[in-house]
Amino acid sequence: MDTMRRRQWALPVLLFAVVAGAACSSGPTGPSTPTPTATVTPTACTAGAPMTSFTANPSAITDGDAFTLSWTAPCGFVSLAQTGQSPFIVLQPSTGSYALRPGLNGYPTVSGDTIYEAKNGDTATPLRTTVTMNPKRAPTISLSGASSCYPVHAGNAGCNVQVTANASNYDSISWGGCCSGSGTTANCHVSGLGSFTCTANATGSGGSAQASAQVTGINAAPTLPLSGIHRSPDTADCNTAVTFDFTITDEEGISWCPSVTPSGACVSVDSAECPVSGSPKVVRIRTRTWPTPQTTFGHCYIDFKAQDVWGAEVAGSWNAGVNACP
């Protein structure tokens, strides 16, 4: 019996010891330690690790143009400077490009050569490149517009032609000659017949340029229609009046009546109706045929001439049939 009891007590004691040992061996759970993150920095530079390239594109510019500095470097930050001056920018990554334009630090301030240097790190040997800047472009200018107009004769009021300046690279435009105006447009005043000169001058930081244009005051001769002369009647008795209607046009306006000479079966002019201002003109000429007596038919002719106030003229001759007198 004693042996049996000892075995019954030994099994629980053994189980307790196993459980207790396991609990003691696990212990409490502590806080976790974060994995450190490495800081990304450019590779350190030495004098033996210089930049491998440094260029300017384009290397020749005109004042006001942009250009780009580009480089390849094996290490470090890159500083850009004009030779002999403090860096105007320090950049990362160590290989890249930088655009320079007017208004940014580092842009050339004088015409000619500007030397730039790029350096990677404090001890590496810098590379240099040259940018050549030309002065601002000289202005250009040309003139366009109508080349002629018809001066109004009454009171010599004249006529005006608008002239336009086509200019570039300029700051201001001044006008002269027959032209007056501001900006890129002006009026040329043409006071009479002949040639008038309009001048324009464009100025800018790159210099100046001049242009001129000729404007002509012209006087076109009066014109008549090629067709449409009206005769009433087309064929008349020998003692019947024949009326001719036609139109005269003139650019300046007509302030005169035409002269008419009858001939043939027309022996006189009964009346000439002509407005004294404005254009076009409808002119009515009434001619009279007189019996002589005529025994055969004939024609009533009128010779026509019109001259404007500046001497340009137009002429014509028309006719109508006339029956013989009974």
Sequence and secondary structure as in RCSB ss.txt:
>XXXX:A:sequence
MDTMRRRQWALPVLLFAVVAGAACSSGPTGPSTPTPTATVTPTACTAGAPMTSFTANPSAITDGDAFTLSWTAPC
GFVSLAQTGQSPFIVLQPSTGSYALRPGLNGYPTVSGDTIYEAKNGDTATPLRTTVTMNPKRAPTISLSGASSCY
PVHAGNAGCNVQVTANASNYDSISWGGCCSGSGTTANCHVSGLGSFTCTANATGSGGSAQASAQVTGINAAPTLP
LSGIHRSPDTADCNTAVTFDFTITDEEGISWCPSVTPSGACVSVDSAECPVSGSPKVVRIRTRTWPTPQTTFGHC
YIDFKAQDVWGAEVAGSWNAGVNACP
>XXXX:A:secstr
 HHHHHHHHHHHHHHHHHHHHHHHHH                    TTS  SEEEEESSEEETT  EEEEEE SS
S EEEEETTS  SEEESSSSEEEEE TTSTTS  SSEEEEEEEEESSSS  EEEEEEEE     EEEEEE SEE 
  TGGG  EEEEEEEEEES SEEEEEETEEEETTEEEEEE SSEEEEEEEEEEETTEEEEEEEEEEE     B  
SS  EEESSEE TTS EEEEEEEB TT   S  EEEEEETEEEEEEEE  SSSSSEEEEEEEEE  S  SS EEE
EEEEEEE TTS EEEEEEEEEE    
